[in-house]
Amino acid sequence: MIVRAILGIAHIGAKTRFAPTGWSHIHSSRSTHTTMRTPTINAQNVERQWHVVDARGQVLGRLASQVAQILRGKTKPIYSPHVDTGDHVIIINASQVVVTGKKAEQKLYYRYSGYPGGLKVTPYQKLFARSPERVVRMAVKGMLPHTTLGRQMFRKLKVYRGSTHPHAAQKPDVLKMG
């Protein structure tokens, strides 16, 4: 006991703490406050909604970046980078999306077969005339993570050339972009 008083060791319960002798009330073994826990989200806890986006007159890149954020779930307070927390997005009127500047004449899309000499180059105008849905899908896909999680997010995107879509049963809400 005398040694503890000389060294300044306070004996509290089963634990010995190094503190001046009169400070035992500060280092009590009982905690008076509760700890806060950050809630962690998993795929089963996510409530997904359906959204319809009208691409009529929208700039391709701006539309794609906003849709990619919704698909990732970054607009939700429960966002977590390792969980797919995003919503389903339906894009209609993809044939009426616009690009700025000289992109309509100069933009090129590349795909490579993996074989020597297998590089295929398609101009924007030709690809847009053939499949405007593909142009929009490729723009959004490029803004998602290039991982298995990004491919899972990409599956929630539905793109249609005209103003009709077969997802009325999901009761999607209309989002205003731009």
C-alpha positions in Angstrom: 0.0 0.0 0.0 2.8 2.4 0.9 4.6 1.5 -2.4 1.5 2.3 -4.4 1.1 5.6 -2.7 4.8 6.5 -3.4 4.6 5.4 -7.1 1.2 7.0 -7.7 -0.5 3.7 -8.6 -4.3 3.6 -7.9 -5.9 0.2 -7.5 -9.4 0.1 -9.0 -11.2 -3.2 -9.0 -9.2 -5.9 -10.7 -7.3 -3.4 -12.8 -4.3 -1.4 -11.8 -3.9 2.0 -13.4 -1.0 4.4 -13.1 -2.6 7.7 -11.8 -2.1 9.9 -8.8 -3.7 8.5 -5.7 -6.7 10.9 -5.5 -7.8 10.4 -9.2 -9.4 7.0 -8.9 -12.9 8.5 -9.5 -11.8 9.6 -13.1 -10.5 6.2 -14.1 -13.3 4.1 -12.9 -13.8 0.7 -14.5 -17.5 1.5 -15.1 -18.2 3.6 -18.2 -20.9 6.3 -17.8 -21.4 6.9 -21.5 -22.7 4.7 -24.2 -20.8 4.1 -27.5 -22.3 5.0 -30.8 -22.1 2.5 -33.6 -22.1 3.3 -37.3 -24.7 1.3 -39.0 -23.3 -0.9 -41.8 -25.4 -1.6 -44.8 -25.6 -4.9 -46.8 -27.3 -5.8 -50.0 -30.4 -7.2 -48.2 -31.1 -3.9 -46.4 -31.2 -1.8 -49.5 -34.6 -0.6 -50.7 -34.4 0.1 -54.5 -36.6 2.5 -56.3 -37.2 2.9 -60.0 -36.7 6.2 -61.8 -37.5 7.3 -65.4 -35.2 9.9 -67.0 -36.2 11.6 -70.3 -33.1 12.1 -72.4 -34.8 14.5 -74.9 -32.4 17.4 -75.5 -30.0 16.3 -72.8 -26.2 16.5 -73.3 -24.9 12.9 -73.4 -22.0 13.2 -70.9 -23.9 15.2 -68.3 -26.9 12.8 -68.4 -24.6 9.8 -68.1 -22.7 11.2 -65.0 -26.0 11.9 -63.2 -27.4 8.5 -64.1 -24.2 6.8 -62.9 -24.5 8.5 -59.5 -28.0 7.2 -59.1 -27.0 3.7 -60.2 -24.1 3.8 -57.6 -26.4 5.1 -54.8 -24.3 8.2 -54.2 -27.5 10.2 -53.9 -28.6 8.2 -50.8 -27.5 8.8 -47.2 -26.8 5.0 -46.8 -24.1 5.0 -49.6 -21.3 2.6 -49.0 -18.6 2.1 -51.7 -18.4 -1.7 -51.2 -22.2 -2.3 -51.5 -24.5 -1.7 -54.5 -26.9 0.8 -52.9 -28.2 2.3 -56.1 -31.6 2.4 -57.8 -32.9 1.2 -61.1 -32.9 3.8 -63.9 -35.0 3.8 -67.1 -33.8 6.2 -69.8 -36.3 7.0 -72.5 -35.9 9.0 -75.8 -32.3 8.0 -76.2 -32.5 8.8 -79.8 -32.9 12.5 -79.0 -29.8 12.9 -76.8 -27.3 15.5 -78.0 -23.5 16.0 -77.9 -21.7 19.4 -77.8 -19.0 20.8 -80.0 -17.7 18.8 -82.9 -18.1 15.4 -81.2 -20.8 14.4 -83.6 -18.3 14.4 -86.4 -15.1 13.6 -84.5 -15.9 11.1 -81.8 -14.9 7.5 -82.4 -15.7 4.3 -80.6 -13.1 1.5 -80.5 -13.5 -2.2 -79.9 -10.7 -4.8 -80.1 -11.2 -8.5 -80.8 -8.0 -9.5 -79.2 -6.4 -10.6 -82.5 -3.7 -8.9 -84.4 -5.3 -6.3 -86.7 -8.6 -6.8 -84.9 -9.2 -3.1 -83.9 -12.6 -1.9 -85.1 -13.3 1.9 -85.2 -16.9 3.2 -85.5 -17.7 6.9 -85.8 -20.3 8.4 -83.4 -22.7 9.3 -86.2 -22.8 5.8 -87.6 -23.2 4.1 -84.2 -25.8 6.7 -83.1 -27.8 6.1 -86.3 -27.7 2.4 -85.8 -28.2 2.2 -82.1 -28.7 5.3 -79.9 -29.4 3.1 -76.9 -25.9 1.6 -77.2 -24.3 5.1 -77.2 -26.1 6.0 -74.0 -25.3 2.7 -72.3 -21.6 3.0 -73.2 -21.4 6.5 -71.8 -23.0 5.4 -68.5 -20.9 2.3 -68.3 -17.7 4.3 -68.6 -18.6 6.3 -65.5 -19.3 3.2 -63.3 -16.5 1.2 -61.5 -14.8 -1.3 -63.8 -15.3 -4.2 -61.3 -17.8 -6.9 -60.6 -19.7 -4.4 -58.5 -19.8 -1.9 -61.4 -21.2 -4.6 -63.7 -23.9 -5.4 -61.1 -24.8 -1.7 -61.0 -24.9 -1.5 -64.8 -27.5 -4.3 -64.9 -30.0 -1.9 -63.3 -29.9 0.5 -66.3 -32.6 0.2 -69.0 -32.3 2.3 -72.1 -35.0 2.7 -74.8 -35.0 4.6 -78.1 -38.6 5.9 -77.9 -40.8 7.3 -75.2 -42.3 4.0 -74.1 -40.9 1.3 -71.8 -42.2 -2.0 -70.4 -41.6 -1.2 -66.8 -44.9 0.4 -65.8 -45.5 -2.3 -63.2 -42.6 -1.1 -61.2 -44.3 2.4 -60.9 -41.2 4.4 -61.6 -41.0 8.1 -60.6 -40.0 10.7 -63.1 -36.6 12.4 -62.5 -35.8 15.9 -64.0 -32.2 16.1 -65.1 -30.3 19.2 -66.0 
